Amino acid sequence: MKKILVSSNCQTGGLAAVLKYIFPGDQILPFAAPDIKDFTRVAQLHSELEDADAWITTNTYDFLVKDSTQIILTPRITFFGFHPDITYARRNPNRSKTLFHYNSKIALWAYKRGLTVNDAALLYTKNIYQSLGYFDFWDNSVDYLKKRFLHEAGMSQSDFLGFYLSVKRGGNFMHTINHPMPLALIELGRIIARKLDDSIDIVNRPISIPDTLIQTIWPIYPEIAEQLGVAGSYIWKINGISIHGVHDFLTYTFNDYKDQKINPAYLEPEPTLPDFFNEVLESYIKS
């Protein structure tokens, strides 16, 4: 029985489940990648690696791993094409993130501008999405994902194409910009499994894993979904709570900002939005 350690971000549990499905006789140990400053967790990880046969990881932490341990780098799946309105944001001068890490760029802008919920809701339209470039995110998202496969993980062009073409056929494969659906984790797990043992036949083997990231789902806005040929909605799921409609989402978001006592002057998207973003929304407010 081999001991295989899996260290990643939110993908850890899903990837471990896929590998357990493929290698039921081995010990598959999920160990979420620790913060490098968390010395206790880093030491625990190092201890687990002492008798590991293989380590699937997004970060080697410059550990000295025994020569017999197989190390397979895996990319962190990040894809903006379905959710171009998502952004991270700072909420105070200390640059700490908002408590719910995902923010709507439009909602954030409207809150900083002092708009009411009713006025902000008018900004969620096809014309505005088009003016903001939301319909043009796909190709750049594919390029970014490809770089993660090839440069972050050192995988091959065929690895990336096999992954991308498989998940693309399935339609939407992301809950958020960095929370993959089971489909994506299964396809990534297949690639990793072949690197662990190239003798196994897993190309057509059906694989099923639970969706452990379903507590938070950002919708594909219908106008964007129409461009992509997938199903869309304005139904958010935030920490297990379903929110239906733009108006209710904005009410929830603005109240959440107020509950966090966020001064609009300190609320800043990260990364910073391009200059034209403000110009586009200002022009619609004035018209």
N, C-alpha and C positions, 0 to 999 in steps of 0.2 A: 504494500500500500504506500503510495506516494503522499507526501505532504505538500500541498500547493497553497501558497499564501496569495491573497488578492488584496491589493492596496490601491484604492482610487478615492474619488470624492463620492458623490451621491450614487455613482454607478456601482460601488463596491458590492452591495448586496445582490443586485441583479446579475452582475458578471459571475459572482460566486455561484448563484443559483444555476446559471447556464452550464458552468463547468461541472457542477455536481450532477446535473442531468446527464452530461456526456460521459463523465468519469465517476460512476456511482461507487466504485470500489476504492476510490482515493479519498484522502482527508482534504477537503477544500475549506480553507480557513479565511473568512473575510476579516480584514483588519483595515478599517478606514484610514487613509493617509493622514497622519497627525500633523499638526502645526509644528514646524521645526523648533519653535520656542517651547513646546510642551515636552520638556526633557523626560518626564515620567513615561509618557506614551511612546516617545521615540525609543527609550530604553526597552520598553516592552516589545516593540516591533523588532528591535535588534535581537532580542532574546528569542523570539519566535523564529527568526531567520536562521538561527544556529543549526537547526536540524531540518530545515526546509529543502525539499528537492527542487522546487521551482517558485519563483516570485513574479507574479503579474503585478506591475506597478506603473504609476504615472510619474514617479519620482524615486530615484535610487538613494537620495539623501547622502550620496558619496559614501555609503556604507562599504565596509570591507566584507564582502560575502564570500563564503568558501567557494573554491573553484568548481565544485560539483553541483552547485546551485544554478539552475537555469534561470536567467533573468529575461523576461519578456516585457518590453515597454509597451504600454497601451495608451492611446490618445484619450483625452477627455472630450466627449462628444458635446460640441457647442454649435448651434445652428440658429441663425437669426431670421431665416427666410420666411418662416411661418408667423413670427411674432416681432415684426420690426418696431413695434411701439414700446417694447419692454426696455427699461433702463435700470441700472442701479443708481442710487442717490445717496449723497451725504446729507445729514440732518442737523449738524451743528458745527461750530468752529473746530471741534476736535476731529472732524472728518469721519465720525462713526456713521455706519450705514443706517438707513431706515430699518425699523424692526422687522417689517415684512420687506425682504430685500428687493422684490420685483416692484417696479413702479411703471405706470403709464407715462410716457414722455408728454403726451398731450395733457393728461390730468395734472402732472407736476407743473407744467407751464401755466395752466389755468389757475392753480392754487397760488403760485407766486404772483400772478397778475391780479389776484383778488376777484376772479370771476365767481359768479354763483354757479351752483350745480346746473341749473337750467341753461345758462349761457355756455358753460363748458360742454354740455351734452351736444350742443349744436356743432361742435368741432369734429365730431366723429362721423365724417362723411367721405364718400368716395373721392370727391374733388380735392379735399384736403389731404387725404392719404396719397393721392397722385402727386400733388404739389410738394409734399414732404419726401417724396421718393420711396414711399413704402412699397410700391409695386416693383421696385428695382433692386430689392435686397437679395434675390435668389442667387444670382451668379456669384456675387461677392461672398455669400454664405458658403457656397459650394467650394470656392477657392480657399476660404479660411479653414473649412473642415479638411480639405485635402492637405493643407500645410500641416495641420495637426497630426494627420496620419504619417506623412512622409518625413517631416522635420522634428516634430515633438516625439514621435514614437519610432521613427526610423523604419516604418513599414514600407512596403513596395507599392508601386502604382497599381498593380493588379489587386493587392489587398484593398486599396481604397476603392477602386472601381467595383470590385465584387460587393463591398459593403454598400456603397452609394446606390448602385443600380438596384440592389435587392430592397433597400428601404424605400427608395423612391417609388417602386412599384406598389408598395403598400399604402401610399397616400401620405397622410400626416404621420410622422414618426417622432414628434417631440411634444411633451406636455408644456414645456417652457423653453427658453433659449438654451438651457443646459441640463434639463431633465428629460432624458430619452425615454420613449415608450419601450415596452418589452421587445417589440420587433427589432429596434436598433441594438439593444443589448444582446439579443440572441445572435444577430448577424456578426456583431463584434466578437462575441464569445466563440462563434464558429472559427473565426480567423485565429484567435488565440489557441483554440483546441488543436488546430492543425499544426501550430508551431510547437505545441507540447508533444504531439504524437502524429506524425504525418502518415501513419499507416491506417488510421481509423477513417471510416467512410461516414461523414456527417453532412454531406452536401444536401441530401434529400431527406435526412432524418427529421421528423417533426419534433419540435422542442417547445415545451410550454413552461413558463415561469410566472409567478405572481407579480402583479404590478405594485411595487412598493413605493412608487412615487406619485400615487394617484391623489394624495391629499391636496396637492396644489396643481391646478390646471389653468393655463392662460388660454383663452379662446383664440381661434383664428377669426379675425373680424370678417363678416360675410363678404364685404367688398374685396378684401384681399383674397379670401378663399375662392371667390369667383375667378380671379386672375390665375390662381394656381390649380384650379380644377379639383378642389377638395371641399369637404363639408365645412361650413363656418357657423358661428353663432356669437352672441354677446352674453355668454354664460361663463362666469368665472367661478373657480373653486379655490378658495383661499383658506388654507389650514383646515380643510374639511368642510368649510361653509360655502354653500352654493349661492351665488349672487347673479340674479337675472336682470339683464338690461343695463344700458349705459348709465341711465339716471341713478339706479341703485348702486352701481359700482362706484360712481363718482361720490355719491353720498357716503358710502363706506370709506372711500379713500380720504376724502376731506376730513371726515370725523376722526379717522385714524391719525392723520397728521396733527390734528388739534389735540387728540389724546396724548400724543407724544410731545406736545408743547413745542412743535416745530415752528420757529419763526420763518415765514416765507423767504426772508432775505438770506437765510442760511441754507435753505433747501436747494441743493445743486445736483444736477444729473452727473453721473460718472460712467463713461467719459463725457466731457463737455459736448453739448449739441452744436452742430454747425450754425454759423451766423444766419443762414437763410431760414432756419427753423423758426426763429423769432419773427423774421420778416413776413413769412407766410401766414402765421397765425395772427399777427397784428393786422395784416391786410384784411383778413376775413372778419376780425372783430369790428373793424372800422367800416366795412361795407354793409 
